[in-house]
């Protein structure tokens, strides 16, 4: 997927972009949502290093159409950790409660680029 743009904000966790199956976007693609910030320069040479990417979140493609795709936030924050002994004299089992973090101040025309793909394993019937 080449760089895409947000064309609709469904809610703080879900966005729609202007790229889809025709652009090889697939369910499970991982994406970075960002905006272009100021141009930065090397402190020694004063050479341009390019524009800063201001990250607004990471998401996963959950649905694709021919020319658009829906992306859901995948970033999480731990709300609490639960530990319990599995058996006497054995290590504790850890479990984490998490909540999904919304995208941060996304706007129409913010940019989206692919950063990876999740792996799906089909279950036998």
C-alpha positions as CSV (number, residue, x, y, z in Angstrom):
1,X,0.0,0.0,0.0
2,X,1.3,3.4,-0.9
3,X,0.6,6.2,1.5
4,X,-3.1,6.5,2.1
5,X,-5.3,9.3,3.6
6,X,-8.1,9.2,6.1
7,X,-11.4,9.9,4.3
8,X,-13.8,9.2,7.2
9,X,-13.5,9.0,11.0
10,X,-16.2,6.5,12.2
11,X,-15.2,6.9,15.9
12,X,-12.1,7.4,18.0
13,X,-11.0,3.8,17.3
14,X,-12.1,3.3,13.7
15,X,-11.1,5.1,10.5
16,X,-11.6,4.6,6.7
17,X,-8.8,5.2,4.2
18,X,-8.8,5.8,0.4
19,X,-6.9,2.6,-0.5
20,X,-8.4,-0.9,-0.8
21,X,-8.1,-4.2,-2.6
22,X,-7.2,-2.5,-5.8
23,X,-4.1,-1.2,-4.0
24,X,-3.2,-4.6,-2.4
25,X,-4.5,-3.6,1.0
26,X,-5.4,-6.8,2.9
27,X,-7.3,-7.6,6.1
28,X,-4.6,-8.0,8.8
29,X,-2.3,-5.3,7.4
30,X,-0.8,-3.2,10.2
31,X,-0.7,0.5,9.7
32,X,0.8,3.7,11.2
33,X,-1.5,6.7,11.3
34,X,0.4,10.0,11.3
35,X,0.6,13.6,10.2
36,X,3.5,15.4,8.6
37,X,5.2,17.8,11.1
38,X,8.0,20.4,10.7
39,X,11.1,19.9,8.6
40,X,14.1,19.1,10.8
41,X,17.8,19.9,10.1
42,X,21.0,18.2,11.1
43,X,22.6,20.2,13.9
44,X,26.1,20.0,12.4
45,X,25.6,20.2,8.6
46,X,22.3,22.1,8.6
47,X,21.2,19.5,6.0
48,X,17.5,18.7,5.9
49,X,16.6,15.4,7.5
50,X,13.1,15.6,6.2
51,X,9.8,16.2,8.0
52,X,8.9,14.7,11.3
53,X,6.1,12.1,11.3
54,X,3.8,12.8,14.2
55,X,2.3,9.4,15.2
56,X,-1.3,9.3,16.0
57,X,-1.6,5.6,16.5
58,X,-1.3,2.1,15.0
59,X,-4.1,0.1,13.6
60,X,-5.1,-3.1,11.8
61,X,-7.1,-3.4,8.6
62,X,-10.4,-5.1,9.5
63,X,-12.3,-4.8,6.2
64,X,-11.4,-4.0,2.6
65,X,-13.4,-2.9,-0.4
66,X,-12.1,-2.3,-3.9
67,X,-11.1,1.4,-3.2
68,X,-11.3,1.8,0.6
69,X,-10.5,0.0,3.8
70,X,-11.5,0.2,7.5
71,X,-8.8,0.3,10.1
72,X,-9.3,-0.3,13.9
73,X,-6.9,0.9,16.6
74,X,-4.7,-1.9,18.0
75,X,-2.7,-0.1,20.7
76,X,-3.4,-1.2,24.2
77,X,-2.6,-0.1,27.7
78,X,-2.3,-2.4,30.7
79,X,-4.9,-1.4,33.4
80,X,-3.8,-4.0,36.0
81,X,-1.7,-7.1,36.4
82,X,-3.1,-10.2,38.2
83,X,-0.7,-12.8,39.6
84,X,-1.7,-16.1,41.1
85,X,0.3,-19.1,42.1
86,X,-0.3,-22.1,39.8
87,X,0.7,-24.6,42.4
88,X,2.6,-24.4,45.7
89,X,6.4,-23.7,45.2
90,X,5.8,-22.9,41.5
91,X,6.0,-19.7,39.6
92,X,3.0,-17.4,39.5
93,X,0.8,-17.1,36.5
94,X,0.5,-13.6,35.2
95,X,-2.5,-12.1,33.4
96,X,-2.9,-8.5,32.2
97,X,-6.2,-6.6,31.8
98,X,-5.9,-4.2,29.0
99,X,-8.0,-1.5,27.2
100,X,-7.7,-0.3,23.6
101,X,-6.3,3.2,23.2
102,X,-8.1,5.4,20.7
103,X,-6.2,7.1,17.8
104,X,-4.8,10.4,19.0
105,X,-6.5,13.5,17.4
106,X,-6.9,12.0,14.0
107,X,-8.2,14.3,11.3
108,X,-9.4,13.9,7.7
109,X,-6.4,13.7,5.3
110,X,-4.0,12.4,8.0
111,X,-1.7,9.8,6.4
112,X,-1.6,6.0,6.8
113,X,1.2,3.6,5.7
114,X,1.6,-0.1,6.0
115,X,4.1,-1.2,8.7
116,X,3.5,-5.0,8.7
117,X,1.0,-7.8,8.6
118,X,-0.6,-10.0,11.3
119,X,-0.6,-13.7,10.8
120,X,-3.9,-15.5,10.6
121,X,-4.2,-19.2,11.2
122,X,-7.5,-20.8,10.1
123,X,-9.2,-23.1,12.6
124,X,-10.3,-26.5,11.4
125,X,-14.1,-27.0,11.5
